[in-house]
Amino acid sequence: MSPQKGRPTNNPKTGRFEIRTSEDEQKMLEYCCKVTGKKRTDIVREGIKMVYETLKN
């Protein structure tokens, strides 16, 4: 039997939200994506983790 294909289920992403950004914020996000080679969602997730860790400590 071949391994299951598709999205991994060990950490499903069920939450969803939408935000409005200014033109400057869009440019900053696109710059981060271009420099790091990461997707917008990855940059946003990293930002959430950074703020969380700062507040937690």
mmCIF entry with sequence, helices, sheets and N, C-alpha, C, O atoms, coordinates in Angstrom:
data_MODEL
# 
_entry.id   MODEL 
# 
_entity.id                         1 
_entity.type                       polymer 
_entity.pdbx_number_of_molecules   1 
# 
_entity_poly.entity_id                      1 
_entity_poly.type                           'polypeptide(L)' 
_entity_poly.nstd_linkage                   no 
_entity_poly.nstd_monomer                   no 
_entity_poly.pdbx_seq_one_letter_code       MSPQKGRPTNNPKTGRFEIRTSEDEQKMLEYCCKVTGKKRTDIVREGIKMVYETLKN 
_entity_poly.pdbx_seq_one_letter_code_can   MSPQKGRPTNNPKTGRFEIRTSEDEQKMLEYCCKVTGKKRTDIVREGIKMVYETLKN 
_entity_poly.pdbx_strand_id                 A 
# 
loop_
_entity_poly_seq.entity_id 
_entity_poly_seq.num 
_entity_poly_seq.mon_id 
_entity_poly_seq.hetero 
1 1  MET n 
1 2  SER n 
1 3  PRO n 
1 4  GLN n 
1 5  LYS n 
1 6  GLY n 
1 7  ARG n 
1 8  PRO n 
1 9  THR n 
1 10 ASN n 
1 11 ASN n 
1 12 PRO n 
1 13 LYS n 
1 14 THR n 
1 15 GLY n 
1 16 ARG n 
1 17 PHE n 
1 18 GLU n 
1 19 ILE n 
1 20 ARG n 
1 21 THR n 
1 22 SER n 
1 23 GLU n 
1 24 ASP n 
1 25 GLU n 
1 26 GLN n 
1 27 LYS n 
1 28 MET n 
1 29 LEU n 
1 30 GLU n 
1 31 TYR n 
1 32 CYS n 
1 33 CYS n 
1 34 LYS n 
1 35 VAL n 
1 36 THR n 
1 37 GLY n 
1 38 LYS n 
1 39 LYS n 
1 40 ARG n 
1 41 THR n 
1 42 ASP n 
1 43 ILE n 
1 44 VAL n 
1 45 ARG n 
1 46 GLU n 
1 47 GLY n 
1 48 ILE n 
1 49 LYS n 
1 50 MET n 
1 51 VAL n 
1 52 TYR n 
1 53 GLU n 
1 54 THR n 
1 55 LEU n 
1 56 LYS n 
1 57 ASN n 
# 
_struct_asym.id          A 
_struct_asym.entity_id   1 
# 
loop_
_struct_conf.conf_type_id 
_struct_conf.id 
_struct_conf.pdbx_PDB_helix_id 
_struct_conf.beg_label_comp_id 
_struct_conf.beg_label_asym_id 
_struct_conf.beg_label_seq_id 
_struct_conf.pdbx_beg_PDB_ins_code 
_struct_conf.end_label_comp_id 
_struct_conf.end_label_asym_id 
_struct_conf.end_label_seq_id 
_struct_conf.pdbx_end_PDB_ins_code 
_struct_conf.beg_auth_comp_id 
_struct_conf.beg_auth_asym_id 
_struct_conf.beg_auth_seq_id 
_struct_conf.end_auth_comp_id 
_struct_conf.end_auth_asym_id 
_struct_conf.end_auth_seq_id 
_struct_conf.pdbx_PDB_helix_class 
_struct_conf.details 
_struct_conf.pdbx_PDB_helix_length 
HELX_P HELX_P1 AA1 GLU A 23 ? THR A 36 ? GLU A 23 THR A 36 1 ? 14 
HELX_P HELX_P2 AA2 ARG A 40 ? LYS A 56 ? ARG A 40 LYS A 56 1 ? 17 
# 
_struct_conf_type.id          HELX_P 
_struct_conf_type.criteria    ? 
_struct_conf_type.reference   ? 
# 
loop_
_atom_site.group_PDB 
_atom_site.id 
_atom_site.type_symbol 
_atom_site.label_atom_id 
_atom_site.label_alt_id 
_atom_site.label_comp_id 
_atom_site.label_asym_id 
_atom_site.label_entity_id 
_atom_site.label_seq_id 
_atom_site.pdbx_PDB_ins_code 
_atom_site.Cartn_x 
_atom_site.Cartn_y 
_atom_site.Cartn_z 
_atom_site.occupancy 
_atom_site.B_iso_or_equiv 
_atom_site.pdbx_formal_charge 
_atom_site.auth_seq_id 
_atom_site.auth_comp_id 
_atom_site.auth_asym_id 
_atom_site.auth_atom_id 
_atom_site.pdbx_PDB_model_num 
ATOM 1   N N  . MET A 1 1  ? 0.848   -1.176 0.000  1.00 0.00 ? 1  MET A N  1 
ATOM 2   C CA . MET A 1 1  ? 0.000   0.000  0.000  1.00 0.00 ? 1  MET A CA 1 
ATOM 3   C C  . MET A 1 1  ? 0.893   1.238  0.000  1.00 0.00 ? 1  MET A C  1 
ATOM 4   O O  . MET A 1 1  ? 1.850   1.317  0.770  1.00 0.00 ? 1  MET A O  1 
ATOM 5   N N  . SER A 1 2  ? 0.585   2.185  -0.849 1.00 0.00 ? 2  SER A N  1 
ATOM 6   C CA . SER A 1 2  ? 1.401   3.392  -0.936 1.00 0.00 ? 2  SER A CA 1 
ATOM 7   C C  . SER A 1 2  ? 1.065   4.354  0.204  1.00 0.00 ? 2  SER A C  1 
ATOM 8   O O  . SER A 1 2  ? -0.050  4.339  0.726  1.00 0.00 ? 2  SER A O  1 
ATOM 9   N N  . PRO A 1 3  ? 2.040   5.196  0.591  1.00 0.00 ? 3  PRO A N  1 
ATOM 10  C CA . PRO A 1 3  ? 1.775   6.147  1.676  1.00 0.00 ? 3  PRO A CA 1 
ATOM 11  C C  . PRO A 1 3  ? 0.680   7.135  1.292  1.00 0.00 ? 3  PRO A C  1 
ATOM 12  O O  . PRO A 1 3  ? 0.488   7.465  0.122  1.00 0.00 ? 3  PRO A O  1 
ATOM 13  N N  . GLN A 1 4  ? -0.029  7.595  2.319  1.00 0.00 ? 4  GLN A N  1 
ATOM 14  C CA . GLN A 1 4  ? -1.120  8.541  2.091  1.00 0.00 ? 4  GLN A CA 1 
ATOM 15  C C  . GLN A 1 4  ? -0.552  9.862  1.574  1.00 0.00 ? 4  GLN A C  1 
ATOM 16  O O  . GLN A 1 4  ? 0.483   10.327 2.050  1.00 0.00 ? 4  GLN A O  1 
ATOM 17  N N  . LYS A 1 5  ? -1.223  10.452 0.613  1.00 0.00 ? 5  LYS A N  1 
ATOM 18  C CA . LYS A 1 5  ? -0.799  11.734 0.051  1.00 0.00 ? 5  LYS A CA 1 
ATOM 19  C C  . LYS A 1 5  ? -1.768  12.816 0.485  1.00 0.00 ? 5  LYS A C  1 
ATOM 20  O O  . LYS A 1 5  ? -2.894  12.529 0.891  1.00 0.00 ? 5  LYS A O  1 
ATOM 21  N N  . GLY A 1 6  ? -1.328  14.047 0.399  1.00 0.00 ? 6  GLY A N  1 
ATOM 22  C CA . GLY A 1 6  ? -2.175  15.166 0.776  1.00 0.00 ? 6  GLY A CA 1 
ATOM 23  C C  . GLY A 1 6  ? -1.550  15.958 1.907  1.00 0.00 ? 6  GLY A C  1 
ATOM 24  O O  . GLY A 1 6  ? -0.371  15.798 2.223  1.00 0.00 ? 6  GLY A O  1 
ATOM 25  N N  . ARG A 1 7  ? -2.348  16.802 2.503  1.00 0.00 ? 7  ARG A N  1 
ATOM 26  C CA . ARG A 1 7  ? -1.857  17.644 3.585  1.00 0.00 ? 7  ARG A CA 1 
ATOM 27  C C  . ARG A 1 7  ? -1.618  16.821 4.843  1.00 0.00 ? 7  ARG A C  1 
ATOM 28  O O  . ARG A 1 7  ? -2.388  15.910 5.151  1.00 0.00 ? 7  ARG A O  1 
ATOM 29  N N  . PRO A 1 8  ? -0.540  17.146 5.576  1.00 0.00 ? 8  PRO A N  1 
ATOM 30  C CA . PRO A 1 8  ? -0.315  16.431 6.835  1.00 0.00 ? 8  PRO A CA 1 
ATOM 31  C C  . PRO A 1 8  ? -1.391  16.772 7.859  1.00 0.00 ? 8  PRO A C  1 
ATOM 32  O O  . PRO A 1 8  ? -1.936  17.876 7.855  1.00 0.00 ? 8  PRO A O  1 
ATOM 33  N N  . THR A 1 9  ? -1.689  15.824 8.728  1.00 0.00 ? 9  THR A N  1 
ATOM 34  C CA . THR A 1 9  ? -2.752  16.036 9.706  1.00 0.00 ? 9  THR A CA 1 
ATOM 35  C C  . THR A 1 9  ? -2.224  16.124 11.128 1.00 0.00 ? 9  THR A C  1 
ATOM 36  O O  . THR A 1 9  ? -3.020  16.176 12.066 1.00 0.00 ? 9  THR A O  1 
ATOM 37  N N  . ASN A 1 10 ? -0.900  16.143 11.324 1.00 0.00 ? 10 ASN A N  1 
ATOM 38  C CA . ASN A 1 10 ? -0.355  16.187 12.677 1.00 0.00 ? 10 ASN A CA 1 
ATOM 39  C C  . ASN A 1 10 ? -0.541  17.563 13.332 1.00 0.00 ? 10 ASN A C  1 
ATOM 40  O O  . ASN A 1 10 ? -0.496  17.659 14.559 1.00 0.00 ? 10 ASN A O  1 
ATOM 41  N N  . ASN A 1 11 ? -0.746  18.619 12.556 1.00 0.00 ? 11 ASN A N  1 
ATOM 42  C CA . ASN A 1 11 ? -0.996  19.956 13.094 1.00 0.00 ? 11 ASN A CA 1 
ATOM 43  C C  . ASN A 1 11 ? -1.920  20.692 12.123 1.00 0.00 ? 11 ASN A C  1 
ATOM 44  O O  . ASN A 1 11 ? -1.478  21.610 11.432 1.00 0.00 ? 11 ASN A O  1 
ATOM 45  N N  . PRO A 1 12 ? -3.187  20.306 12.062 1.00 0.00 ? 12 PRO A N  1 
ATOM 46  C CA . PRO A 1 12 ? -4.086  20.911 11.072 1.00 0.00 ? 12 PRO A CA 1 
ATOM 47  C C  . PRO A 1 12 ? -4.295  22.400 11.332 1.00 0.00 ? 12 PRO A C  1 
ATOM 48  O O  . PRO A 1 12 ? -4.376  22.842 12.478 1.00 0.00 ? 12 PRO A O  1 
ATOM 49  N N  . LYS A 1 13 ? -4.380  23.148 10.260 1.00 0.00 ? 13 LYS A N  1 
ATOM 50  C CA . LYS A 1 13 ? -4.610  24.591 10.333 1.00 0.00 ? 13 LYS A CA 1 
ATOM 51  C C  . LYS A 1 13 ? -6.096  24.843 10.085 1.00 0.00 ? 13 LYS A C  1 
ATOM 52  O O  . LYS A 1 13 ? -6.533  24.932 8.937  1.00 0.00 ? 13 LYS A O  1 
ATOM 53  N N  . THR A 1 14 ? -6.866  24.957 11.162 1.00 0.00 ? 14 THR A N  1 
ATOM 54  C CA . THR A 1 14 ? -8.308  25.126 11.017 1.00 0.00 ? 14 THR A CA 1 
ATOM 55  C C  . THR A 1 14 ? -8.747  26.571 11.194 1.00 0.00 ? 14 THR A C  1 
ATOM 56  O O  . THR A 1 14 ? -9.821  26.953 10.728 1.00 0.00 ? 14 THR A O  1 
ATOM 57  N N  . GLY A 1 15 ? -7.922  27.387 11.868 1.00 0.00 ? 15 GLY A N  1 
ATOM 58  C CA . GLY A 1 15 ? -8.271  28.793 12.065 1.00 0.00 ? 15 GLY A CA 1 
ATOM 59  C C  . GLY A 1 15 ? -8.018  29.597 10.803 1.00 0.00 ? 15 GLY A C  1 
ATOM 60  O O  . GLY A 1 15 ? -7.128  29.283 10.013 1.00 0.00 ? 15 GLY A O  1 
ATOM 61  N N  . ARG A 1 16 ? -8.817  30.643 10.629 1.00 0.00 ? 16 ARG A N  1 
ATOM 62  C CA . ARG A 1 16 ? -8.661  31.470 9.442  1.00 0.00 ? 16 ARG A CA 1 
ATOM 63  C C  . ARG A 1 16 ? -9.036  32.900 9.798  1.00 0.00 ? 16 ARG A C  1 
ATOM 64  O O  . ARG A 1 16 ? -10.013 33.130 10.510 1.00 0.00 ? 16 ARG A O  1 
ATOM 65  N N  . PHE A 1 17 ? -8.256  33.872 9.301  1.00 0.00 ? 17 PHE A N  1 
ATOM 66  C CA . PHE A 1 17 ? -8.614  35.257 9.506  1.00 0.00 ? 17 PHE A CA 1 
ATOM 67  C C  . PHE A 1 17 ? -8.125  36.097 8.340  1.00 0.00 ? 17 PHE A C  1 
ATOM 68  O O  . PHE A 1 17 ? -7.259  35.685 7.568  1.00 0.00 ? 17 PHE A O  1 
ATOM 69  N N  . GLU A 1 18 ? -8.690  37.261 8.233  1.00 0.00 ? 18 GLU A N  1 
ATOM 70  C CA . GLU A 1 18 ? -8.344  38.180 7.142  1.00 0.00 ? 18 GLU A CA 1 
ATOM 71  C C  . GLU A 1 18 ? -8.038  39.539 7.768  1.00 0.00 ? 18 GLU A C  1 
ATOM 72  O O  . GLU A 1 18 ? -8.723  39.969 8.696  1.00 0.00 ? 18 GLU A O  1 
ATOM 73  N N  . ILE A 1 19 ? -7.014  40.207 7.261  1.00 0.00 ? 19 ILE A N  1 
ATOM 74  C CA . ILE A 1 19 ? -6.682  41.522 7.784  1.00 0.00 ? 19 ILE A CA 1 
ATOM 75  C C  . ILE A 1 19 ? -6.554  42.518 6.632  1.00 0.00 ? 19 ILE A C  1 
ATOM 76  O O  . ILE A 1 19 ? -6.289  42.152 5.488  1.00 0.00 ? 19 ILE A O  1 
ATOM 77  N N  . ARG A 1 20 ? -6.748  43.761 6.970  1.00 0.00 ? 20 ARG A N  1 
ATOM 78  C CA . ARG A 1 20 ? -6.502  44.840 6.017  1.00 0.00 ? 20 ARG A CA 1 
ATOM 79  C C  . ARG A 1 20 ? -5.145  45.427 6.344  1.00 0.00 ? 20 ARG A C  1 
ATOM 80  O O  . ARG A 1 20 ? -4.813  45.619 7.514  1.00 0.00 ? 20 ARG A O  1 
ATOM 81  N N  . THR A 1 21 ? -4.367  45.711 5.328  1.00 0.00 ? 21 THR A N  1 
ATOM 82  C CA . THR A 1 21 ? -3.036  46.268 5.537  1.00 0.00 ? 21 THR A CA 1 
ATOM 83  C C  . THR A 1 21 ? -2.886  47.557 4.743  1.00 0.00 ? 21 THR A C  1 
ATOM 84  O O  . THR A 1 21 ? -3.532  47.765 3.716  1.00 0.00 ? 21 THR A O  1 
ATOM 85  N N  . SER A 1 22 ? -2.019  48.407 5.253  1.00 0.00 ? 22 SER A N  1 
ATOM 86  C CA . SER A 1 22 ? -1.705  49.629 4.520  1.00 0.00 ? 22 SER A CA 1 
ATOM 87  C C  . SER A 1 22 ? -0.749  49.278 3.379  1.00 0.00 ? 22 SER A C  1 
ATOM 88  O O  . SER A 1 22 ? -0.217  48.169 3.320  1.00 0.00 ? 22 SER A O  1 
ATOM 89  N N  . GLU A 1 23 ? -0.545  50.210 2.502  1.00 0.00 ? 23 GLU A N  1 
ATOM 90  C CA . GLU A 1 23 ? 0.385   49.995 1.392  1.00 0.00 ? 23 GLU A CA 1 
ATOM 91  C C  . GLU A 1 23 ? 1.793   49.764 1.925  1.00 0.00 ? 23 GLU A C  1 
ATOM 92  O O  . GLU A 1 23 ? 2.529   48.928 1.401  1.00 0.00 ? 23 GLU A O  1 
ATOM 93  N N  . ASP A 1 24 ? 2.170   50.506 2.971  1.00 0.00 ? 24 ASP A N  1 
ATOM 94  C CA . ASP A 1 24 ? 3.497   50.327 3.568  1.00 0.00 ? 24 ASP A CA 1 
ATOM 95  C C  . ASP A 1 24 ? 3.651   48.939 4.173  1.00 0.00 ? 24 ASP A C  1 
ATOM 96  O O  . ASP A 1 24 ? 4.696   48.308 4.019  1.00 0.00 ? 24 ASP A O  1 
ATOM 97  N N  . GLU A 1 25 ? 2.617   48.458 4.858  1.00 0.00 ? 25 GLU A N  1 
ATOM 98  C CA . GLU A 1 25 ? 2.671   47.124 5.449  1.00 0.00 ? 25 GLU A CA 1 
ATOM 99  C C  . GLU A 1 25 ? 2.758   46.052 4.372  1.00 0.00 ? 25 GLU A C  1 
ATOM 100 O O  . GLU A 1 25 ? 3.464   45.058 4.543  1.00 0.00 ? 25 GLU A O  1 
ATOM 101 N N  . GLN A 1 26 ? 2.057   46.243 3.280  1.00 0.00 ? 26 GLN A N  1 
ATOM 102 C CA . GLN A 1 26 ? 2.126   45.292 2.167  1.00 0.00 ? 26 GLN A CA 1 
ATOM 103 C C  . GLN A 1 26 ? 3.541   45.248 1.592  1.00 0.00 ? 26 GLN A C  1 
ATOM 104 O O  . GLN A 1 26 ? 4.063   44.176 1.289  1.00 0.00 ? 26 GLN A O  1 
ATOM 105 N N  . LYS A 1 27 ? 4.151   46.417 1.445  1.00 0.00 ? 27 LYS A N  1 
ATOM 106 C CA . LYS A 1 27 ? 5.517   46.479 0.923  1.00 0.00 ? 27 LYS A CA 1 
ATOM 107 C C  . LYS A 1 27 ? 6.502   45.801 1.865  1.00 0.00 ? 27 LYS A C  1 
ATOM 108 O O  . LYS A 1 27 ? 7.410   45.097 1.424  1.00 0.00 ? 27 LYS A O  1 
ATOM 109 N N  . MET A 1 28 ? 6.313   46.019 3.184  1.00 0.00 ? 28 MET A N  1 
ATOM 110 C CA . MET A 1 28 ? 7.196   45.369 4.162  1.00 0.00 ? 28 MET A CA 1 
ATOM 111 C C  . MET A 1 28 ? 7.050   43.856 4.091  1.00 0.00 ? 28 MET A C  1 
ATOM 112 O O  . MET A 1 28 ? 8.046   43.133 4.123  1.00 0.00 ? 28 MET A O  1 
ATOM 113 N N  . LEU A 1 29 ? 5.820   43.376 3.996  1.00 0.00 ? 29 LEU A N  1 
ATOM 114 C CA . LEU A 1 29 ? 5.576   41.940 3.930  1.00 0.00 ? 29 LEU A CA 1 
ATOM 115 C C  . LEU A 1 29 ? 6.172   41.342 2.662  1.00 0.00 ? 29 LEU A C  1 
ATOM 116 O O  . LEU A 1 29 ? 6.811   40.291 2.712  1.00 0.00 ? 29 LEU A O  1 
ATOM 117 N N  . GLU A 1 30 ? 5.970   41.994 1.546  1.00 0.00 ? 30 GLU A N  1 
ATOM 118 C CA . GLU A 1 30 ? 6.527   41.499 0.283  1.00 0.00 ? 30 GLU A CA 1 
ATOM 119 C C  . GLU A 1 30 ? 8.049   41.499 0.311  1.00 0.00 ? 30 GLU A C  1 
ATOM 120 O O  . GLU A 1 30 ? 8.680   40.593 -0.233 1.00 0.00 ? 30 GLU A O  1 
ATOM 121 N N  . TYR A 1 31 ? 8.641   42.508 0.940  1.00 0.00 ? 31 TYR A N  1 
ATOM 122 C CA . TYR A 1 31 ? 10.094  42.567 1.078  1.00 0.00 ? 31 TYR A CA 1 
ATOM 123 C C  . TYR A 1 31 ? 10.589  41.370 1.892  1.00 0.00 ? 31 TYR A C  1 
ATOM 124 O O  . TYR A 1 31 ? 11.550  40.702 1.511  1.00 0.00 ? 31 TYR A O  1 
ATOM 125 N N  . CYS A 1 32 ? 9.918   41.110 3.019  1.00 0.00 ? 32 CYS A N  1 
ATOM 126 C CA . CYS A 1 32 ? 10.296  39.968 3.852  1.00 0.00 ? 32 CYS A CA 1 
ATOM 127 C C  . CYS A 1 32 ? 10.212  38.666 3.065  1.00 0.00 ? 32 CYS A C  1 
ATOM 128 O O  . CYS A 1 32 ? 11.079  37.801 3.189  1.00 0.00 ? 32 CYS A O  1 
ATOM 129 N N  . CYS A 1 33 ? 9.171   38.532 2.259  1.00 0.00 ? 33 CYS A N  1 
ATOM 130 C CA . CYS A 1 33 ? 9.000   37.321 1.448  1.00 0.00 ? 33 CYS A CA 1 
ATOM 131 C C  . CYS A 1 33 ? 10.111  37.198 0.417  1.00 0.00 ? 33 CYS A C  1 
ATOM 132 O O  . CYS A 1 33 ? 10.662  36.117 0.207  1.00 0.00 ? 33 CYS A O  1 
ATOM 133 N N  . LYS A 1 34 ? 10.430  38.305 -0.216 1.00 0.00 ? 34 LYS A N  1 
ATOM 134 C CA . LYS A 1 34 ? 11.453  38.293 -1.260 1.00 0.00 ? 34 LYS A CA 1 
ATOM 135 C C  . LYS A 1 34 ? 12.825  37.937 -0.687 1.00 0.00 ? 34 LYS A C  1 
ATOM 136 O O  . LYS A 1 34 ? 13.555  37.132 -1.266 1.00 0.00 ? 34 LYS A O  1 
ATOM 137 N N  . VAL A 1 35 ? 13.168  38.536 0.440  1.00 0.00 ? 35 VAL A N  1 
ATOM 138 C CA . VAL A 1 35 ? 14.480  38.317 1.037  1.00 0.00 ? 35 VAL A CA 1 
ATOM 139 C C  . VAL A 1 35 ? 14.611  36.914 1.606  1.00 0.00 ? 35 VAL A C  1 
ATOM 140 O O  . VAL A 1 35 ? 15.649  36.273 1.444  1.00 0.00 ? 35 VAL A O  1 
ATOM 141 N N  . THR A 1 36 ? 13.559  36.429 2.277  1.00 0.00 ? 36 THR A N  1 
ATOM 142 C CA . THR A 1 36 ? 13.641  35.118 2.933  1.00 0.00 ? 36 THR A CA 1 
ATOM 143 C C  . THR A 1 36 ? 13.244  33.965 2.027  1.00 0.00 ? 36 THR A C  1 
ATOM 144 O O  . THR A 1 36 ? 13.630  32.822 2.270  1.00 0.00 ? 36 THR A O  1 
ATOM 145 N N  . GLY A 1 37 ? 12.475  34.259 0.983  1.00 0.00 ? 37 GLY A N  1 
ATOM 146 C CA . GLY A 1 37 ? 11.978  33.188 0.128  1.00 0.00 ? 37 GLY A CA 1 
ATOM 147 C C  . GLY A 1 37 ? 10.796  32.453 0.734  1.00 0.00 ? 37 GLY A C  1 
ATOM 148 O O  . GLY A 1 37 ? 10.394  31.399 0.242  1.00 0.00 ? 37 GLY A O  1 
ATOM 149 N N  . LYS A 1 38 ? 10.234  33.015 1.814  1.00 0.00 ? 38 LYS A N  1 
ATOM 150 C CA . LYS A 1 38 ? 9.108   32.375 2.489  1.00 0.00 ? 38 LYS A CA 1 
ATOM 151 C C  . LYS A 1 38 ? 7.788   32.952 1.988  1.00 0.00 ? 38 LYS A C  1 
ATOM 152 O O  . LYS A 1 38 ? 7.745   34.025 1.387  1.00 0.00 ? 38 LYS A O  1 
ATOM 153 N N  . LYS A 1 39 ? 6.713   32.211 2.251  1.00 0.00 ? 39 LYS A N  1 
ATOM 154 C CA . LYS A 1 39 ? 5.374   32.657 1.885  1.00 0.00 ? 39 LYS A CA 1 
ATOM 155 C C  . LYS A 1 39 ? 4.874   33.680 2.898  1.00 0.00 ? 39 LYS A C  1 
ATOM 156 O O  . LYS A 1 39 ? 5.378   33.756 4.019  1.00 0.00 ? 39 LYS A O  1 
ATOM 157 N N  . ARG A 1 40 ? 3.885   34.461 2.494  1.00 0.00 ? 40 ARG A N  1 
ATOM 158 C CA . ARG A 1 40 ? 3.307   35.471 3.385  1.00 0.00 ? 40 ARG A CA 1 
ATOM 159 C C  . ARG A 1 40 ? 2.787   34.847 4.675  1.00 0.00 ? 40 ARG A C  1 
ATOM 160 O O  . ARG A 1 40 ? 2.997   35.387 5.761  1.00 0.00 ? 40 ARG A O  1 
ATOM 161 N N  . THR A 1 41 ? 2.110   33.711 4.554  1.00 0.00 ? 41 THR A N  1 
ATOM 162 C CA . THR A 1 41 ? 1.569   33.072 5.755  1.00 0.00 ? 41 THR A CA 1 
ATOM 163 C C  . THR A 1 41 ? 2.678   32.661 6.720  1.00 0.00 ? 41 THR A C  1 
ATOM 164 O O  . THR A 1 41 ? 2.514   32.748 7.937  1.00 0.00 ? 41 THR A O  1 
ATOM 165 N N  . ASP A 1 42 ? 3.803   32.213 6.171  1.00 0.00 ? 42 ASP A N  1 
ATOM 166 C CA . ASP A 1 42 ? 4.920   31.815 7.036  1.00 0.00 ? 42 ASP A CA 1 
ATOM 167 C C  . ASP A 1 42 ? 5.488   33.023 7.783  1.00 0.00 ? 42 ASP A C  1 
ATOM 168 O O  . ASP A 1 42 ? 5.818   32.929 8.965  1.00 0.00 ? 42 ASP A O  1 
ATOM 169 N N  . ILE A 1 43 ? 5.600   34.149 7.093  1.00 0.00 ? 43 ILE A N  1 
ATOM 170 C CA . ILE A 1 43 ? 6.105   35.373 7.725  1.00 0.00 ? 43 ILE A CA 1 
ATOM 171 C C  . ILE A 1 43 ? 5.148   35.817 8.828  1.00 0.00 ? 43 ILE A C  1 
ATOM 172 O O  . ILE A 1 43 ? 5.593   36.192 9.913  1.00 0.00 ? 43 ILE A O  1 
ATOM 173 N N  . VAL A 1 44 ? 3.851   35.782 8.569  1.00 0.00 ? 44 VAL A N  1 
ATOM 174 C CA . VAL A 1 44 ? 2.862   36.189 9.572  1.00 0.00 ? 44 VAL A CA 1 
ATOM 175 C C  . VAL A 1 44 ? 2.916   35.251 10.774 1.00 0.00 ? 44 VAL A C  1 
ATOM 176 O O  . VAL A 1 44 ? 2.874   35.713 11.914 1.00 0.00 ? 44 VAL A O  1 
ATOM 177 N N  . ARG A 1 45 ? 3.007   33.953 10.542 1.00 0.00 ? 45 ARG A N  1 
ATOM 178 C CA . ARG A 1 45 ? 3.090   32.998 11.646 1.00 0.00 ? 45 ARG A CA 1 
ATOM 179 C C  . ARG A 1 45 ? 4.329   33.241 12.490 1.00 0.00 ? 45 ARG A C  1 
ATOM 180 O O  . ARG A 1 45 ? 4.270   33.170 13.717 1.00 0.00 ? 45 ARG A O  1 
ATOM 181 N N  . GLU A 1 46 ? 5.458   33.527 11.838 1.00 0.00 ? 46 GLU A N  1 
ATOM 182 C CA . GLU A 1 46 ? 6.684   33.823 12.576 1.00 0.00 ? 46 GLU A CA 1 
ATOM 183 C C  . GLU A 1 46 ? 6.519   35.085 13.413 1.00 0.00 ? 46 GLU A C  1 
ATOM 184 O O  . GLU A 1 46 ? 6.997   35.149 14.546 1.00 0.00 ? 46 GLU A O  1 
ATOM 185 N N  . GLY A 1 47 ? 5.844   36.087 12.859 1.00 0.00 ? 47 GLY A N  1 
ATOM 186 C CA . GLY A 1 47 ? 5.588   37.318 13.602 1.00 0.00 ? 47 GLY A CA 1 
ATOM 187 C C  . GLY A 1 47 ? 4.745   37.069 14.833 1.00 0.00 ? 47 GLY A C  1 
ATOM 188 O O  . GLY A 1 47 ? 5.014   37.626 15.898 1.00 0.00 ? 47 GLY A O  1 
ATOM 189 N N  . ILE A 1 48 ? 3.725   36.236 14.698 1.00 0.00 ? 48 ILE A N  1 
ATOM 190 C CA . ILE A 1 48 ? 2.869   35.893 15.836 1.00 0.00 ? 48 ILE A CA 1 
ATOM 191 C C  . ILE A 1 48 ? 3.698   35.205 16.917 1.00 0.00 ? 48 ILE A C  1 
ATOM 192 O O  . ILE A 1 48 ? 3.573   35.517 18.101 1.00 0.00 ? 48 ILE A O  1 
ATOM 193 N N  . LYS A 1 49 ? 4.544   34.268 16.500 1.00 0.00 ? 49 LYS A N  1 
ATOM 194 C CA . LYS A 1 49 ? 5.377   33.555 17.462 1.00 0.00 ? 49 LYS A CA 1 
ATOM 195 C C  . LYS A 1 49 ? 6.356   34.497 18.159 1.00 0.00 ? 49 LYS A C  1 
ATOM 196 O O  . LYS A 1 49 ? 6.597   34.359 19.358 1.00 0.00 ? 49 LYS A O  1 
ATOM 197 N N  . MET A 1 50 ? 6.925   35.455 17.420 1.00 0.00 ? 50 MET A N  1 
ATOM 198 C CA . MET A 1 50 ? 7.873   36.399 18.005 1.00 0.00 ? 50 MET A CA 1 
ATOM 199 C C  . MET A 1 50 ? 7.195   37.264 19.064 1.00 0.00 ? 50 MET A C  1 
ATOM 200 O O  . MET A 1 50 ? 7.742   37.452 20.150 1.00 0.00 ? 50 MET A O  1 
ATOM 201 N N  . VAL A 1 51 ? 6.027   37.782 18.764 1.00 0.00 ? 51 VAL A N  1 
ATOM 202 C CA . VAL A 1 51 ? 5.307   38.613 19.733 1.00 0.00 ? 51 VAL A CA 1 
ATOM 203 C C  . VAL A 1 51 ? 4.914   37.781 20.945 1.00 0.00 ? 51 VAL A C  1 
ATOM 204 O O  . VAL A 1 51 ? 5.052   38.235 22.081 1.00 0.00 ? 51 VAL A O  1 
ATOM 205 N N  . TYR A 1 52 ? 4.432   36.586 20.716 1.00 0.00 ? 52 TYR A N  1 
ATOM 206 C CA . TYR A 1 52 ? 4.041   35.688 21.808 1.00 0.00 ? 52 TYR A CA 1 
ATOM 207 C C  . TYR A 1 52 ? 5.215   35.423 22.740 1.00 0.00 ? 52 TYR A C  1 
ATOM 208 O O  . TYR A 1 52 ? 5.083   35.541 23.958 1.00 0.00 ? 52 TYR A O  1 
ATOM 209 N N  . GLU A 1 53 ? 6.356   35.066 22.177 1.00 0.00 ? 53 GLU A N  1 
ATOM 210 C CA . GLU A 1 53 ? 7.537   34.775 22.998 1.00 0.00 ? 53 GLU A CA 1 
ATOM 211 C C  . GLU A 1 53 ? 7.996   36.011 23.767 1.00 0.00 ? 53 GLU A C  1 
ATOM 212 O O  . GLU A 1 53 ? 8.443   35.891 24.908 1.00 0.00 ? 53 GLU A O  1 
ATOM 213 N N  . THR A 1 54 ? 7.896   37.179 23.171 1.00 0.00 ? 54 THR A N  1 
ATOM 214 C CA . THR A 1 54 ? 8.266   38.419 23.855 1.00 0.00 ? 54 THR A CA 1 
ATOM 215 C C  . THR A 1 54 ? 7.347   38.678 25.042 1.00 0.00 ? 54 THR A C  1 
ATOM 216 O O  . THR A 1 54 ? 7.815   39.057 26.115 1.00 0.00 ? 54 THR A O  1 
ATOM 217 N N  . LEU A 1 55 ? 6.061   38.481 24.863 1.00 0.00 ? 55 LEU A N  1 
ATOM 218 C CA . LEU A 1 55 ? 5.096   38.728 25.927 1.00 0.00 ? 55 LEU A CA 1 
ATOM 219 C C  . LEU A 1 55 ? 5.157   37.676 27.016 1.00 0.00 ? 55 LEU A C  1 
ATOM 220 O O  . LEU A 1 55 ? 4.923   37.974 28.188 1.00 0.00 ? 55 LEU A O  1 
ATOM 221 N N  . LYS A 1 56 ? 5.470   36.453 26.637 1.00 0.00 ? 56 LYS A N  1 
ATOM 222 C CA . LYS A 1 56 ? 5.503   35.324 27.567 1.00 0.00 ? 56 LYS A CA 1 
ATOM 223 C C  . LYS A 1 56 ? 6.658   35.444 28.551 1.00 0.00 ? 56 LYS A C  1 
ATOM 224 O O  . LYS A 1 56 ? 6.545   35.015 29.699 1.00 0.00 ? 56 LYS A O  1 
ATOM 225 N N  . ASN A 1 57 ? 7.763   36.023 28.107 1.00 0.00 ? 57 ASN A N  1 
ATOM 226 C CA . ASN A 1 57 ? 8.960   36.107 28.956 1.00 0.00 ? 57 ASN A CA 1 
ATOM 227 C C  . ASN A 1 57 ? 8.901   37.245 29.890 1.00 0.00 ? 57 ASN A C  1 
ATOM 228 O O  . ASN A 1 57 ? 9.830   37.452 30.670 1.00 0.00 ? 57 ASN A O  1 
# 
